[in-house]
Amino acid sequence: MSLIFRSILQISPSLFNISVRAFGFSLLTIAFFCLAGCVNKADLDGQNKYSFHILDKDGKEIVVTSNRLDAGVIKPEERSEFLADSMSRNMIVKNGYYYQSQRKSGTFNKYELKGSKLSQVGQIQLQDYEEENFIWLGEDTLLLTGLNHELHTPKYYIVDTRKMSLISQGLLDIGRPTGKFNTMSIGYVLQRADKLLVGYSFHATKGPSGFTTSDTMYVSTLSYPDMRNLGVQKEMRSTYPAGVNSIQHNEFTDEKGDFYFMSCPGIAMGNRPDLPTAIFRIKANSLQLDQQYFFNLSAAIKNHAYGFWYVGDGKAIIRAERKDLFKGLADHYSVPHFEFYLIDIANQMVIKKLDLPLDKGTRKECVLVEGDIVYIAVNSSREGNYIWNYNLKSGKLSKGLQLAGVTEFIVRLDVLNP
């Protein structure tokens, strides 16, 4: 800028005055457009690519977005408003919108991030329903499966998310809790042409706020769209298949069309720690559990795991607890003790433990894959809250975007706008 002023001073005074007035006008113009750009950025915050769901130390929740994960610092409280108490992390995130079932109001809501606020843009009434699982049957067709509150019987809703209207609803024609098993979990739903495979298990209450799980998991085959039961398979090598996938994923379909899911019998989910965390497979074009496939993760890592994400080329990442570092379920979420492993699902072997800080938070949707880069959200008491970048080809790990300010837990990392 000093060079410009030296050049101006060499011309005539009158011309200098005109130049100064023009320069001042230019500065005002630039300032105006910079201000407009900043305002637009805030207004268009919901159009950023990535979304983070944050908990602070008091359990208050906030959603914030960004266009990058590899660098930078975000203080969520400076960019977004805290969510209403009725909202929580059990979100479904897709194509710029957030969807959530709310048990207290009995509604299924659609939200959009407008500026600094998550605003409701649609709602459907769901009666006597508690969400267990979701699956997209089409671009705008969403199947919700869950339980009746009092009877704990399985039911479903099929929703047109573009119009936010119900397509159909009813009871799921699968097993129901009986005897001492008075409730259940629907762990996954897999669509195969005109069939649906539903994995589930049964629970018995154990104390005022806990439960344990039967030693058997079930897979029912239903015809679609009439939801008629065509048969059931039983599996006793482990229990509690997958889990509530609006909180954390434990299942995926690979490039070959093979479907993999992880059982979760650890104390924080199935509460049958005597049974192993394991990976199961249903091969492409099959409706049957592959009895030749059983990857016993607990035997390989000497712990239980929760969280299972595909990274391509027959490999996946799991998030495993360290039972030697926490005392019980009461401190399971708050004590940093989670490790991440890269595993080979095809050859049923652990490749390596990733050199990451110990993570905290019992269940989190914290892994994203883009090409050769895996982004992993880690909440470390010592190193802070970062999105770590893991290069699958080189094996290099590096800190990326930092979530600072009020951030205590990064409980969701999602692609908001592909």
Secondary structure, 3 states (H helix, E strand, C coil): CHHHHHHHHCCCHHHHHHHHHHHHHHHHHHHHHHHHHHHHHHHCHHHCCEEEEEECCCCCEEEEEECCCCCCEECHHHCCCECCCCCCCCCEEECCEEEEEECCCCEEEEEEEECCEEEEEEEEECCCCEEEEEEECCCCEEEEEEECCCCCCEEEEEEECCCCEEEEEEECCCCCCCCCCCEEEEEEEEEECCEEEEEEEEEEEECCCEEEEEEEEEEEEEECCCCCEEEEEEECCCCCECCCCCCCCCEEECCCCCEEEEECCCCCCCCCCCCCCEEEEECCCCCCCCCCCCEEHHHHHCCCEEEEEEEECCEEEEEECCCCCCCCHHHCCCCCCEEEEEEECCCCEEEEECCCCCECCCCCECEEEECCEEEEEEEECCCEEEEEEEECCCCCEEEEEEECCCCCEEEEEEECCC
